[in-house]
Amino acid sequence: MTDTQWDTYEVFHQSKKGDPHIHVGSVHAPDPDMALQMARDQFARRLACVSLWWPDNEGHCGTDYQDENFFARTTDKSYRDPKGFDAPLKEPSHG
């Protein structure tokens, strides 16, 4: 029987430079690159984040500070505004 389980990566989050990395949870992924994407989506989407660590069995994996947009959060939620959708006007009912 083959092993079908993905590796588990523990994830550590840093809110701003100089702060310690804090354990925030774990992700299951087939490789370190996918683990980073899953960790970013799960643990850096709502919280301010400048760095993630996700150590694996082969060595240490972590982000660097060079790409500031990697953890950029979008705060535009205009898609939630009903004014952005075209809808037919309701005809008043007479009855």
N, CA, C and O atoms as a MOPAC input file, in Angstrom:
PM7 MOZYME 1SCF
protein

 N      0.85100 1    -1.18500 1     0.00000 1
 C      0.00000 1     0.00000 1     0.00000 1
 C      0.89000 1     1.23900 1     0.00000 1
 O      1.83300 1     1.32600 1     0.78600 1
 N      0.59800 1     2.18400 1    -0.86600 1
 C      1.41700 1     3.39000 1    -0.95100 1
 C      0.91800 1     4.43900 1     0.02900 1
 O     -0.25600 1     4.45900 1     0.39600 1
 N      1.81800 1     5.29900 1     0.44000 1
 C      1.48600 1     6.37600 1     1.36400 1
 C      0.83200 1     7.51200 1     0.57700 1
 O      1.44900 1     8.08200 1    -0.32300 1
 N     -0.39000 1     7.83300 1     0.90900 1
 C     -1.12100 1     8.88300 1     0.19600 1
 C     -1.25700 1    10.15400 1     1.02100 1
 O     -1.92700 1    11.09600 1     0.59700 1
 N     -0.64000 1    10.19500 1     2.18000 1
 C     -0.74100 1    11.36400 1     3.04900 1
 C      0.28200 1    12.42100 1     2.65600 1
 O      1.44100 1    12.09900 1     2.39400 1
 N     -0.13500 1    13.66200 1     2.61600 1
 C      0.79300 1    14.76500 1     2.37800 1
 C      1.57300 1    15.04000 1     3.65100 1
 O      1.15400 1    14.65800 1     4.74400 1
 N      2.70600 1    15.70500 1     3.50100 1
 C      3.52000 1    16.06800 1     4.65700 1
 C      2.82200 1    17.15700 1     5.46800 1
 O      2.04800 1    17.95200 1     4.93400 1
 N      3.11000 1    17.17600 1     6.75600 1
 C      2.58300 1    18.21000 1     7.64300 1
 C      3.66300 1    19.25400 1     7.85900 1
 O      4.80600 1    18.92400 1     8.17600 1
 N      3.29700 1    20.50800 1     7.68700 1
 C      4.20900 1    21.62900 1     7.89400 1
 C      3.65200 1    22.49900 1     9.00400 1
 O      2.53600 1    23.00600 1     8.89700 1
 N      4.42100 1    22.67500 1    10.07200 1
 C      4.02900 1    23.59900 1    11.13300 1
 C      4.33200 1    25.01000 1    10.64400 1
 O      5.38000 1    25.24400 1    10.04200 1
 N      3.43500 1    25.94300 1    10.89400 1
 C      3.55200 1    27.29500 1    10.35100 1
 C      3.77800 1    28.29500 1    11.48600 1
 O      3.09100 1    28.27200 1    12.50700 1
 N      4.77200 1    29.18000 1    11.27200 1
 C      5.10300 1    30.23200 1    12.22200 1
 C      4.94400 1    31.57500 1    11.51100 1
 O      5.40500 1    31.74200 1    10.38200 1
 N      4.29800 1    32.51700 1    12.16700 1
 C      3.87300 1    33.79400 1    11.58400 1
 C      4.58900 1    34.94700 1    12.29300 1
 O      4.72100 1    34.93900 1    13.51700 1
 N      5.04600 1    35.93000 1    11.52700 1
 C      5.65800 1    37.13300 1    12.09600 1
 C      4.85000 1    38.34700 1    11.62300 1
 O      4.71400 1    38.57400 1    10.42100 1
 N      4.31600 1    39.12200 1    12.56900 1
 C      3.45700 1    40.26300 1    12.23300 1
 C      4.22900 1    41.45800 1    11.71300 1
 O      3.78500 1    42.12500 1    10.77800 1
 N      5.38700 1    41.73700 1    12.30800 1
 C      6.22700 1    42.83200 1    11.82000 1
 C      7.67900 1    42.51000 1    12.11200 1
 O      7.98900 1    41.71900 1    13.00300 1
 N      8.56900 1    43.13700 1    11.34700 1
 C     10.00000 1    42.87800 1    11.51000 1
 C     10.41300 1    43.13800 1    12.95400 1
 O     10.00800 1    44.12700 1    13.56500 1
 N     11.21600 1    42.24200 1    13.47600 1
 C     11.69200 1    42.37200 1    14.85100 1
 C     10.84900 1    41.58600 1    15.84200 1
 O     11.33600 1    41.24600 1    16.92000 1
 N      9.59600 1    41.28800 1    15.50700 1
 C      8.75100 1    40.46800 1    16.37500 1
 C      9.15700 1    39.00200 1    16.24000 1
 O      9.70900 1    38.60500 1    15.21300 1
 N      8.89100 1    38.20100 1    17.26100 1
 C      9.19700 1    36.77100 1    17.12900 1
 C      8.20100 1    36.08800 1    16.19200 1
 O      7.07700 1    36.55900 1    16.01600 1
 N      8.61900 1    34.98900 1    15.60400 1
 C      7.69400 1    34.15400 1    14.84200 1
 C      6.88700 1    33.33700 1    15.84200 1
 O      7.44800 1    32.74800 1    16.76600 1
 N      5.57700 1    33.30300 1    15.66000 1
 C      4.67700 1    32.62000 1    16.58300 1
 C      3.99200 1    31.46900 1    15.84600 1
 O      3.53100 1    31.63000 1    14.71600 1
 N      3.93200 1    30.31600 1    16.49600 1
 C      3.27100 1    29.15600 1    15.89900 1
 C      1.77500 1    29.44800 1    15.77300 1
 O      1.12100 1    29.79600 1    16.75600 1
 N      1.24000 1    29.30300 1    14.55700 1
 C     -0.17100 1    29.60500 1    14.31900 1
 C     -0.96900 1    28.38500 1    13.86300 1
 O     -2.19600 1    28.45300 1    13.79100 1
 N     -0.30700 1    27.28200 1    13.55600 1
 C     -1.01500 1    26.08400 1    13.12800 1
 C     -0.18400 1    25.26500 1    12.17100 1
 O      1.03900 1    25.39100 1    12.12600 1
 N     -0.85500 1    24.42300 1    11.40600 1
 C     -0.13800 1    23.57100 1    10.45700 1
 C     -0.95400 1    23.43400 1     9.18200 1
 O     -2.16300 1    23.66300 1     9.16600 1
 N     -0.26300 1    23.05300 1     8.11200 1
 C     -0.90500 1    22.75900 1     6.83600 1
 C     -0.38000 1    21.42800 1     6.32800 1
 O      0.72900 1    21.02000 1     6.67100 1
 N     -1.16600 1    20.76100 1     5.52300 1
 C     -0.75600 1    19.52700 1     4.85400 1
 C     -0.57000 1    19.86900 1     3.38800 1
 O     -1.46800 1    20.41700 1     2.74800 1
 N      0.59900 1    19.54300 1     2.86200 1
 C      0.91100 1    19.89100 1     1.47900 1
 C      1.85000 1    18.85500 1     0.87200 1
 O      2.56700 1    18.16300 1     1.59600 1
 N      1.84700 1    18.74600 1    -0.46700 1
 C      2.71700 1    17.76500 1    -1.11900 1
 C      4.17800 1    18.18400 1    -1.18400 1
 O      5.05900 1    17.33900 1    -1.34100 1
 N      4.44800 1    19.51100 1    -1.06200 1
 C      5.82300 1    19.99600 1    -1.13900 1
 C      5.91800 1    21.36400 1    -0.44900 1
 O      4.89100 1    21.97500 1    -0.15100 1
 N      7.14500 1    21.85100 1    -0.19200 1
 C      7.31000 1    23.12700 1     0.51700 1
 C      6.69500 1    24.32900 1    -0.21400 1
 O      6.17700 1    25.24100 1     0.43200 1
 N      6.74700 1    24.34000 1    -1.55000 1
 C      6.17000 1    25.47100 1    -2.28300 1
 C      4.66100 1    25.55600 1    -2.08800 1
 O      4.11900 1    26.64000 1    -1.87100 1
 N      3.99100 1    24.42500 1    -2.16400 1
 C      2.54200 1    24.40500 1    -1.94600 1
 C      2.22900 1    24.70700 1    -0.47800 1
 O      1.21200 1    25.33200 1    -0.18000 1
 N      3.08900 1    24.27100 1     0.43000 1
 C      2.89000 1    24.57300 1     1.84900 1
 C      2.91600 1    26.07900 1     2.08200 1
 O      2.12400 1    26.59700 1     2.87000 1
 N      3.82500 1    26.78900 1     1.40000 1
 C      3.87700 1    28.24300 1     1.53500 1
 C      2.57900 1    28.87200 1     1.04500 1
 O      2.02500 1    29.74000 1     1.71900 1
 N      2.08700 1    28.45200 1    -0.11100 1
 C      0.84700 1    29.02200 1    -0.64300 1
 C     -0.32500 1    28.76200 1     0.30200 1
 O     -1.14100 1    29.65000 1     0.54900 1
 N     -0.40100 1    27.56700 1     0.81400 1
 C     -1.49700 1    27.21900 1     1.71900 1
 C     -1.37100 1    27.95900 1     3.04300 1
 O     -2.37500 1    28.39700 1     3.60500 1
 N     -0.15200 1    28.10100 1     3.54500 1
 C      0.06200 1    28.82900 1     4.80000 1
 C     -0.28500 1    30.30300 1     4.63000 1
 O     -0.91100 1    30.90100 1     5.50600 1
 N      0.11800 1    30.88800 1     3.50600 1
 C     -0.20700 1    32.29700 1     3.25900 1
 C     -1.71500 1    32.48300 1     3.17600 1
 O     -2.26200 1    33.41100 1     3.77200 1
 N     -2.38300 1    31.61000 1     2.44500 1
 C     -3.83900 1    31.73100 1     2.30900 1
 C     -4.56000 1    31.54800 1     3.63400 1
 O     -5.56900 1    32.20300 1     3.89400 1
 N     -4.04400 1    30.66400 1     4.46500 1
 C     -4.73500 1    30.35500 1     5.71700 1
 C     -4.34300 1    31.26900 1     6.87200 1
 O     -5.19900 1    31.62800 1     7.68100 1
 N     -3.07200 1    31.65400 1     6.97100 1
 C     -2.62100 1    32.34700 1     8.17500 1
 C     -2.17300 1    33.78600 1     7.94700 1
 O     -1.91700 1    34.49600 1     8.92000 1
 N     -2.06900 1    34.24300 1     6.70200 1
 C     -1.63500 1    35.62400 1     6.46500 1
 C     -2.68600 1    36.42800 1     5.70800 1
 O     -2.41400 1    37.54300 1     5.26300 1
 N     -3.85900 1    35.87900 1     5.56300 1
 C     -4.90100 1    36.56500 1     4.80000 1
 C     -5.52700 1    37.70000 1     5.59300 1
 O     -5.78700 1    38.76800 1     5.04000 1
 N     -5.77000 1    37.48800 1     6.87000 1
 C     -6.43500 1    38.50300 1     7.67800 1
 C     -5.49300 1    39.23600 1     8.62400 1
 O     -5.75000 1    40.38200 1     8.99100 1
 N     -4.41600 1    38.58800 1     9.01500 1
 C     -3.46500 1    39.19300 1     9.94800 1
 C     -2.34800 1    39.90000 1     9.19200 1
 O     -1.94800 1    39.46900 1     8.11100 1
 N     -1.85000 1    40.98400 1     9.76500 1
 C     -0.65200 1    41.61200 1     9.19700 1
 C      0.47500 1    40.59500 1     9.26200 1
 O      0.65500 1    39.92500 1    10.27800 1
 N      1.23400 1    40.48000 1     8.17700 1
 C      2.28800 1    39.46500 1     8.11600 1
 C      3.43700 1    39.96800 1     7.26500 1
 O      3.23100 1    40.52600 1     6.18700 1
 N      4.66600 1    39.76400 1     7.76500 1
 C      5.85300 1    40.10500 1     6.98200 1
 C      6.71100 1    38.88300 1     6.69500 1
 O      7.59100 1    38.93700 1     5.83500 1
 N      6.47000 1    37.77600 1     7.40500 1
 C      7.28400 1    36.58400 1     7.20700 1
 C      6.54800 1    35.34900 1     7.71000 1
 O      5.81900 1    35.40300 1     8.70100 1
 N      6.75100 1    34.23900 1     7.01200 1
 C      6.25000 1    32.94000 1     7.45400 1
 C      7.40700 1    31.95600 1     7.46800 1
 O      8.29200 1    32.01300 1     6.61500 1
 N      7.39600 1    31.06400 1     8.43100 1
 C      8.30200 1    29.92400 1     8.44900 1
 C      7.44000 1    28.67600 1     8.38000 1
 O      6.37200 1    28.63100 1     8.99100 1
 N      7.87700 1    27.67700 1     7.65700 1
 C      7.20400 1    26.38000 1     7.60900 1
 C      8.27100 1    25.30600 1     7.49300 1
 O      8.46000 1    24.73900 1     6.41700 1
 N      8.97500 1    25.01500 1     8.58900 1
 C     10.08100 1    24.06100 1     8.54600 1
 C      9.61700 1    22.68000 1     8.07600 1
 O      8.50500 1    22.25000 1     8.37900 1
 N     10.47800 1    22.00400 1     7.34000 1
 C     10.18200 1    20.64900 1     6.89800 1
 C     11.28300 1    19.71000 1     7.37200 1
 O     12.21400 1    20.13500 1     8.05500 1
 N     11.18100 1    18.46100 1     7.01800 1
 C     12.15900 1    17.45600 1     7.45700 1
 C     13.52300 1    17.63800 1     6.81300 1
 O     14.52400 1    17.18000 1     7.36400 1
 N     13.58700 1    18.29200 1     5.66600 1
 C     14.83500 1    18.46000 1     4.93300 1
 C     15.63000 1    19.68600 1     5.38900 1
 O     16.84200 1    19.74200 1     5.18400 1
 N     14.99100 1    20.63000 1     5.97900 1
 C     15.66500 1    21.86200 1     6.38100 1
 C     14.63800 1    22.93000 1     6.67800 1
 O     13.44900 1    22.64700 1     6.82300 1
 N     15.10200 1    24.13900 1     6.76500 1
 C     14.23000 1    25.23600 1     7.15500 1
 C     13.70000 1    25.96200 1     5.92500 1
 O     14.47300 1    26.28900 1     5.02500 1
 N     12.40600 1    26.21700 1     5.87000 1
 C     11.79200 1    26.99600 1     4.79800 1
 C     11.21300 1    28.25800 1     5.41000 1
 O     10.54500 1    28.20200 1     6.44300 1
 N     11.46400 1    29.39000 1     4.78300 1
 C     10.92800 1    30.64600 1     5.27900 1
 C     10.95200 1    31.70300 1     4.20000 1
 O     11.71100 1    31.60300 1     3.23600 1
 N     10.12400 1    32.71400 1     4.36300 1
 C     10.09500 1    33.80000 1     3.39000 1
 C     11.13600 1    34.84000 1     3.78700 1
 O     11.57000 1    34.90300 1     4.93700 1
 N     11.52300 1    35.65200 1     2.81200 1
 C     12.42500 1    36.75400 1     3.11500 1
 C     11.62900 1    38.05800 1     3.05100 1
 O     10.43200 1    38.04700 1     2.76400 1
 N     12.28100 1    39.15300 1     3.31200 1
 C     11.60100 1    40.44800 1     3.37800 1
 C     11.67300 1    41.21100 1     2.05600 1
 O     11.27500 1    42.37500 1     2.01100 1
 N     12.16600 1    40.59600 1     0.98200 1
 C     12.38000 1    41.32700 1    -0.25500 1
 C     11.09500 1    41.65900 1    -1.00200 1
 O     10.99500 1    42.74100 1    -1.58200 1
 N     10.12400 1    40.78000 1    -1.00800 1
 C      8.89000 1    41.01700 1    -1.75000 1
 C      7.79700 1    41.47500 1    -0.79300 1
 O      7.11600 1    40.65600 1    -0.17600 1
 N      7.63500 1    42.79600 1    -0.67400 1
 C      6.65900 1    43.34300 1     0.26000 1
 C      5.22400 1    43.05500 1    -0.16400 1
 O      4.33200 1    43.01500 1     0.68300 1
 N      4.98400 1    42.85400 1    -1.45800 1
 C      3.62900 1    42.61800 1    -1.94500 1
 C      3.16700 1    41.17300 1    -1.75800 1
 O      1.99100 1    40.87200 1    -1.96200 1
 N      4.07500 1    40.28100 1    -1.37400 1
 C      3.70400 1    38.88200 1    -1.22500 1
 C      2.61100 1    38.69800 1    -0.17700 1
 O      1.74400 1    37.83700 1    -0.32600 1
 N      2.65000 1    39.50200 1     0.87500 1
 C      1.66000 1    39.39400 1     1.94300 1
 C      0.64200 1    40.53500 1     1.91500 1
 O     -0.06900 1    40.75500 1     2.89500 1
 N      0.57000 1    41.25700 1     0.80100 1
 C     -0.37400 1    42.37400 1     0.70100 1
 C     -1.80000 1    41.84700 1     0.83200 1
 O     -2.18200 1    40.85600 1     0.21000 1
 N     -2.55800 1    42.53300 1     1.65000 1
 C     -3.95000 1    42.14400 1     1.84800 1
 C     -4.84100 1    43.11000 1     1.07900 1
 O     -4.57500 1    44.31100 1     1.03600 1
 N     -5.86700 1    42.59600 1     0.49200 1
 C     -6.80900 1    43.45700 1    -0.19200 1
 C     -7.93700 1    43.80400 1     0.76200 1
 O     -8.53300 1    42.92900 1     1.39000 1
 N     -8.21500 1    45.06900 1     0.85800 1
 C     -9.30300 1    45.51000 1     1.73000 1
 C    -10.48900 1    46.00200 1     0.92000 1
 O    -11.50400 1    46.40700 1     1.48600 1
 N    -10.36800 1    45.96900 1    -0.39800 1
 C    -11.46100 1    46.38100 1    -1.26100 1
 C    -12.52600 1    45.29300 1    -1.28200 1
 O    -12.28900 1    44.18200 1    -1.75600 1
 N    -13.67500 1    45.62200 1    -0.77400 1
 C    -14.78700 1    44.67200 1    -0.77700 1
 C    -15.97200 1    45.27200 1    -1.50900 1
 O    -17.12500 1    45.06200 1    -1.13000 1
 N    -15.67500 1    46.02600 1    -2.56800 1
 C    -16.73700 1    46.66700 1    -3.32700 1
 C    -17.66800 1    45.64300 1    -3.97100 1
 O    -18.81400 1    45.95800 1    -4.29200 1
 N    -17.17800 1    44.42300 1    -4.15800 1
 C    -18.02900 1    43.38300 1    -4.73000 1
 C    -19.21800 1    43.06300 1    -3.83900 1
 O    -20.18200 1    42.44200 1    -4.28600 1
 N    -19.15400 1    43.48600 1    -2.56800 1
 C    -20.26400 1    43.24100 1    -1.65300 1
 C    -21.35300 1    44.31200 1    -1.76200 1
 O    -22.45500 1    44.12700 1    -1.24600 1
 N    -21.05200 1    45.42100 1    -2.42500 1
 C    -22.00100 1    46.51500 1    -2.54500 1
 C    -23.00600 1    46.19600 1    -3.64300 1
 O    -22.60500 1    45.98100 1    -4.78800 1
 N    -24.30000 1    46.15800 1    -3.33100 1
 C    -25.28700 1    45.81100 1    -4.35100 1
 C    -25.40200 1    46.85200 1    -5.46500 1
 O    -25.99100 1    46.57000 1    -6.50900 1
 N    -24.85300 1    48.03900 1    -5.26300 1
 C    -24.90500 1    49.07100 1    -6.30000 1
 C    -24.03600 1    48.69700 1    -7.49600 1
 O    -24.19000 1    49.27300 1    -8.57300 1
 N    -23.15600 1    47.77300 1    -7.32800 1
 C    -22.27000 1    47.36700 1    -8.40700 1
 C    -22.89800 1    46.37900 1    -9.37900 1
 O    -22.26500 1    45.98400 1   -10.35800 1
 N    -24.13300 1    45.97900 1    -9.11600 1
 C    -24.80700 1    45.00400 1    -9.96800 1
 C    -25.97800 1    45.66200 1   -10.68200 1
 O    -26.71500 1    46.45200 1   -10.09200 1
 N    -26.13900 1    45.33200 1   -11.95000 1
 C    -27.29300 1    45.81100 1   -12.70700 1
 C    -28.44900 1    44.84800 1   -12.48100 1
 O    -28.32700 1    43.64100 1   -12.69100 1
 N    -29.55300 1    45.39800 1   -12.05500 1
 C    -30.74100 1    44.57700 1   -11.85100 1
 C    -31.93900 1    45.34400 1   -12.40000 1
 O    -32.00500 1    46.56800 1   -12.28700 1
 N    -32.86700 1    44.63500 1   -12.98300 1
 C    -34.04100 1    45.32000 1   -13.50100 1
 C    -34.85800 1    45.93200 1   -12.36600 1
 O    -34.91300 1    45.39900 1   -11.25800 1
 N    -35.48600 1    47.05800 1   -12.67000 1
 C    -36.34300 1    47.68100 1   -11.66800 1
 C    -37.60800 1    46.85700 1   -11.48700 1
 O    -38.13800 1    46.29000 1   -12.44100 1
 N    -38.07500 1    46.80000 1   -10.26400 1
 C    -39.30400 1    46.06300 1    -9.98300 1
 C    -40.49000 1    46.93200 1   -10.38500 1
 O    -40.52900 1    48.13100 1   -10.11300 1
 N    -41.43000 1    46.30600 1   -11.02400 1
 C    -42.67900 1    46.98500 1   -11.34000 1
 C    -43.56600 1    46.92800 1   -10.09100 1
 O    -43.68900 1    45.87900 1    -9.45800 1
 N    -44.17800 1    48.05800 1    -9.74500 1
 C    -45.05600 1    48.02500 1    -8.56400 1
 C    -46.24900 1    47.11200 1    -8.83300 1
 O    -46.83200 1    47.11700 1    -9.91700 1
 N    -46.58500 1    46.34900 1    -7.83500 1
 C    -47.73700 1    45.44100 1    -7.99500 1
 C    -49.01800 1    46.19000 1    -7.64600 1
 O    -49.07100 1    46.93300 1    -6.66600 1
 N    -50.02600 1    45.98800 1    -8.44700 1
 C    -51.34400 1    46.60800 1    -8.21100 1
 C    -52.31000 1    45.49500 1    -7.88500 1
 O    -52.67400 1    44.69000 1    -8.74300 1
 N    -52.69500 1    45.46300 1    -6.70500 1
 C    -53.60000 1    44.36300 1    -6.48000 1
 C    -54.26300 1    44.37600 1    -5.23600 1
 O    -55.05600 1    43.48000 1    -4.94900 1

